[in-house]
Amino acid sequence: MKKTHPYLIIILLLLAAGIAFGRIAGNEFINFDDGRYIISNDYVQSGFQMANIKWAFTTAYLSYWHPLTWLSHMLDWSLFGADATGHHLVSLMLHNGAVIFLFLFLYKTTDRLWPAAFAAAFFALHPLRVESVAWAAERKDVLSMFFGMACLYAYAFYTEAPKLSRYMLCLFLYGAALMSKPMLVTLPFVLMLLDYWPLQRWQTAASGKSRKFQLIVEKIPFIALATAVSIVTLLAKGKIGATSIGGPMFQDANTANAVVSYVAYLGKTLWPFNLAVFYPYHSSLSLWTIFASATLLVLISAAALYHLKALPYLFVGWFWYLLTLIPVIGLVQSGAQAMADRYTYLPSVGLAVALAWGIDALAEKMTVFRKILFPAAMLILVVMTSLAWMQCGYWKNSLEIWNHAILATKENYLAFTNRGAVYGEIGLYEKAIADYDEAIRLKPDHGLAYNNRGGAYLSIGKVEQGCRDIHKACELGLCRSLEIVGDRGICR
């Protein structure tokens, strides 16, 4: 293989990603976390002052400890201010960096250019990536993945020639990934999978127990970092009631949703349509859906284990997918969503690897399949690029993203609430009230909808209805508007 080919692949990956995601440069911020993370955050907007840096490293605001993410937002604001274009383009560059590191890691460790290129492209261009790349508040996703994939690439060099300096570089990059988002707490176990394939360190250590033990020991510092960040994250989320700590942790409903979500993510990987920024959580799922999902997971897992030696990439790719989804699969329910496209960011790499090397293995055995392999692969990537381009358009502004969410999902109370907020901001109060009505019909205990509807009623002079809604929001634990209008002497 010519030495120039990897560089050409990198250029093509960057061009394709530019086509798939380039239109986010014209997108605005949206009214879903972008305010709290960026456009209404005084710490971010006042820049790199010592007090702000200290805040970034000590706060658990929004239930995460991710100081590097806060610092990246501060840097963006100092460079671009309220112009969303710069913020979005930086996220795209970080995504591209993660893609390049993934490609380089796969190529270096397997010496198979085309499977490595297809796996990287499948990961890079899939429409499920749009939420992580196009949503400014999800900077933590692309930043953590950038450092995570850099860690994998550095790990390939370490395993090639184990040196303390290379090991410390891996540990530093992993720490940076965790300080961007705790999603990568499972990466040490991914490294153990990679030790089996493609690195084949477990096979070479088969003759000595001490060698196998060393492979485990060298992961202990990584696991220690992951454990520490996991504890901090759970404490932060539990403090504000974001998780089910002390409540329905590991309840049957959560477990059932987790099993179904594993299969649902597979479905969206193969059929990436009706993607939405928010999927409502439903506590009741049919027994048939749960049973069918569990059966499929068991069958695939059994097949991966059975063909462990013959198809090691299937084993590694599939269990990469299963393991890396654990922190966000919903066993410990965090937030009101049943699932989220952004949660597939790291797990999708495993599926991409299994698919790429599985197709390559079929091509080697079947001459007919080999002839159509390249055009079929190109068609898949073109379709994904087109779908990602379309999906980026839905993120143009708040109104577009919630319009699409309402069309793509059922009973999406949050989508109606947030679209109502958009209408309220532009003075279309009757439309706003209609959306809040629908949100409350779908979720009668949704305090934010009562809160916002009360404000809309007050804006059109319906004081009695407005005060009633605001008091109801206060009963449900949301009293922000009550404080505001109370100062005006409107509601008592």
Number of C-alpha atoms within 10 A of each C-alpha: 8 6 7 8 12 18 12 11 20 20 13 14 22 20 13 18 23 19 15 25 27 18 19 28 19 17 22 21 24 23 18 16 16 17 14 15 22 24 19 12 14 13 20 25 19 13 19 15 12 9 11 19 18 12 16 21 15 12 15 19 15 13 20 20 25 25 22 21 25 25 21 19 23 26 17 22 21 15 13 12 16 16 17 21 18 19 28 26 21 19 25 24 18 20 24 22 20 24 29 25 23 28 27 24 23 23 18 17 19 13 14 14 17 18 24 26 24 24 24 27 27 24 26 32 27 25 28 28 25 29 25 23 27 29 26 29 24 19 27 27 29 29 27 30 29 25 26 26 24 25 26 23 22 21 23 23 17 18 15 11 11 12 11 10 10 17 18 14 16 24 19 15 21 27 22 22 30 29 24 29 25 23 25 27 25 20 24 21 18 20 19 17 22 23 19 18 22 17 19 14 18 17 12 13 15 11 10 9 9 11 15 16 11 11 16 13 12 12 16 12 12 21 17 13 16 22 15 12 23 19 11 17 19 18 18 20 22 17 13 12 15 18 23 20 17 8 12 14 17 16 13 12 17 23 18 23 24 26 22 22 20 20 18 15 21 15 12 16 18 10 11 17 14 12 22 22 22 22 23 18 16 13 11 10 12 8 10 9 15 18 13 14 19 17 13 14 17 12 11 15 16 13 14 21 18 12 13 15 12 11 18 21 26 27 26 26 26 25 22 26 23 18 16 25 24 17 18 17 25 25 22 22 26 21 15 14 15 20 24 19 20 19 21 25 23 25 22 28 23 25 25 24 25 24 20 24 22 15 17 18 14 14 16 11 10 10 11 11 15 15 11 11 16 12 10 12 15 12 12 14 19 15 15 21 24 18 20 24 23 16 27 26 19 23 25 20 16 20 20 14 24 28 16 18 23 19 14 16 16 11 18 21 25 27 27 26 26 26 25 29 26 21 19 20 12 9 14 14 22 16 17 26 25 14 24 30 20 19 25 20 13 16 15 13 15 21 22 26 30 29 26 25 32 28 26 28 22 20 14 12 11 13 17 13 15 26 25 17 23 30 21 21 25 19 12 15 12 17 17 15 20 24 14 13 18 13 11 10 9 14 19 11
